[in-house]
Amino acid sequence: MASRLPLPAGVSRAAVSAYARWFGVELDDVDQAQLERGFPSFDAFFTRSLRDGARTVDKSPDILVSPCDGRLREVAEVEAQGVVVAKGHAYAVGELIGDAELADRFVGGLQAVIYLHPRDYHRVHAPISGVASRVVLIPGRLLPVNDAAVAREPRLFALNERQVHVIDSDFGTVVVVMVAAFGVGHMSCTYRPVEAHPDHERSLDLEPPPFLAKGDELGIFHLGSTVVLLTEPGFALADGLGCDSRVEFGKPLLRRQEAS
């Protein structure tokens, strides 16, 4: 793929500078020494890690943090039969995650959708501490996931290629779905090697299941896309957030509610 072709240092620095200006990339989050050296390929820049100290992960036990940078496109309750109704359209969570039985756990819980702009940091992290019991690879299309595309096709996220991370936590099961999009080279999983662009659905039970602390890396988008977060009942949107809010990895996204 062209994004992984080697780049001379001078070309890399010029390309990164032009891209950052065009899309408004916050280069203060990037290791300055790496910027000066240049990235070996455009993919290496796009999948860049953050410099030390660029983010602080909220450690409060009742807080579920944003797994990534991006725009909070929507938050909706999962209704009966695992159906989500968003912007007048309905689709089944079981179709999204490839598991209708697991989807039943999320009835009464929340679905949060975060869109990653080309300017954003494109690594995805654990929103809560827990055990990664399974990762599911679901083949699909690579359709654009911008607002216009989602409006045209309400089932879009269930049509595109997905990587589903299942985390068992003290507050129930939390699922982080990485949804690929047009132009995505592939998605990689950080804690378990997986194939790029699977040709059939694969559910990989992890033995032994690794423990992931809140903020540990789950995977990387090599261009793209969208993250869908699913929780069991008991969470509400964190204070100060609403649809179209800008969110950052490590900051509060959802807050655990006291049981009534």
N, C-alpha and C positions, 0 to 999 in steps of 0.2 A: 504494500500500500504506500502511496506517495508520502503520507504523513510520517512514515518511518524511514524514509530515505535519509542517508547521512548528509549533514549540512556542514560546510566549512564554518569556522567560528565567526568570521565577518558576516557571512550571509545569514547565519543564525541570529546574530545580534540585530541586524537590520530587519529581518522578518519578524522577530519578536516585538521590536519597537513599533513597527507599522501595525501589527495586529493589535497591540495594546492600545495604541492611539485610536484605532478604528472602533474597537469594542469597549474601550474604557476599562481595561484590565487594571486592577489595583496591584501594581508591581511592588509596593512596599511589603506585601505579604510573601514575596519571593526572596530566596537567599541571594543577597546582592553579589556575592562572589561568583555564584553560578551564572547570574545575568551577565557579569563581565566576561566570564569564560565563554559564554554561549552554550546553547543546548545542542547535543549531538544530532537531534532531529526535531521536527515540529511536534511529533507525538510526545517526545520527552518534555517539551515545554507544556503542552496541553495537559499532560498527566502529572505536572510538577507537584512536589510536596510543598508544604508550607515551611517557612523559616521558623526556627525555634522562637517560641513566644508569640507567634502571630495569632494564636487562638488560646482561649482558656475554656476548658470543659467544666460546665456546672456540675458539681459533685453532690448536690442535694439529692437525698434518696427518693424524694417525691417528684423529681423533675425528670422528664424524658426530653433529651436535647435534640436539636435538629441534627440529622445525620449528614447534612451537606450544606453548602452555600446555595442560594437560589431565591426564587420567588414563590411564596406560599400561594399556590394557584387556587386551592379550595380545601375546606375541611367539611366533612359530611359524616353523619351517623350511619352505621351499617344497620339496615333495617331487617325485618323478618326474611327468612330464607337466604340471608347473606347478600341482599340486594342493596346497592348504593344508588341513590337518586341524586344527581348533581346537575345543576343547570337545566333541569327539565328532562333529563335522560336517565335511564336506569340500566345498570349492568350488574352481573353477578361476580362477587368476590372470588367464588370458587373457580370461575373461568380465568380470572386474572392470575391466581396463584397456582392453578393446576391441581386443586385439592378441595372438593366440595365439603368433605368432612371437616377439614381444618377450618374452612371458612365459617362454619357454624359457631366457632368460638368467638368470632368477632361481632356477632349480632349484638347490638346495643353499644358497641365500641365505636371507635373513630377511624376514618380514613383521611389521611392528610396527603396532599399531592404537592410536590415541590418541583418546579421547573428550573433546570440549570441552563442559564444563558451562556453563550460562548465566552463571555468575560469571566465566568466563575471558575473557582477551584473545583476539579472534577473527581475528587476522591470521596468515597462514601464510608461512613463510620457507624459504629454501634450506638444507637440512641439511648441504650440502657445496658447495664451489666447483666450478663446471663450466659447460658450455655448455647452454643451454636449447634443445634441438634441435626439440622438438615440444610442442604442447599439444593434448590431445584433449578434445572436448566430447561427453559422452554423455548423451542425454536419459533420463529415468526418472521414477520415482515420488518422492514426498516423505514416505515413511513415517518414523515415529519410530525413533530409533536407540538407545534406552535398552536396558539389559541384558535386560529382559523381552522386548522386541521382537526382539532378536538371538537370544535363546534359542528363540523361536517360529519364526524364519525364518533359517536359517544362511546363505542366499544374499542376505541383506538388502542388503549393501553393493553387490552387483552388480545390484540392482534399482533402487536410488535414482539420482537424477541425479548425475553425476560430472564433475569437471574434473581431467584427468590431466596432470601436469607431468613431462616426460621430460628428465632432466639427464644429460649425458655428462660423467663426471669422470675423474680419474686412476685411480680405483679401480673403473672400470666404470660401467655405467648405474644411476642411482638414479631411482626414480619416486615422486612424491608425489601421492597421490590425495585430492582434496577431495571428500567425500561429503556431499551435501545431505541435509536431513531435514525433518520436519514443521515448518512455520512459516518455513522459509528463504525470504527474499525473493528472493535470487539469490546467485550467487557471482561475484565479479569477479576478473579476472586483472590483475596490476599491470604486467607488462612487455609486454603485448600486449592491446589492446582485443578483447573477445569479446562475443557476444550472451548475454543472460540467458535461461535456460530454452530451450535449443535444441530444435527439433522433430525433428531427425535428427542422427545421429552425424557429427561433423566432426573430421578430423585435420588440424591446421594446422601444416605444416612452416614453420619460421621461417628466413627468409633476409633478411639475414644472421642467424645464430643469436646471440642476446645472451649475453655472459658474465655469470654471476651469481656474486658472491662469497658465501661462506658467511655466512648471515644476511640476505642481500638478500630483499626481500619478493617472494613469489610471487603471493599472492592474498588475498582477504578473504571471509569468510562474513558475509552479511547475515542473521543469525540462523542457528543450527545449530552444530556437527554433529560430524563424525568425519574424521580424517585417517588414511590407510593409507600406510605407507612400505614400499617394496620395495628390496632390495639384491641384488646378485650375491653369490656366496659370498665368505667372507673376513672377515665381521663377527661380533662377539659383543656381547651386551648389556653396557653400561658397568657398572663396579663400583657396587654399592649399589642397583641397580635390580631390580625384579621386577614381576610382574603386580600391578596396582592401585597402583603407585607414582605419586606426583604428579610430573609432569615440567614443566619450564619451557623456553620458547623460549631457545635459545642455550647451554643446559647439555648436557653429554655424554649421548647416548642409546645410541650404539653405538661400539665401538672396533674398529679395524682389527687383525686378527690377523696375526702374522708367518707368511709362507708356510712350510710344512714341506718 
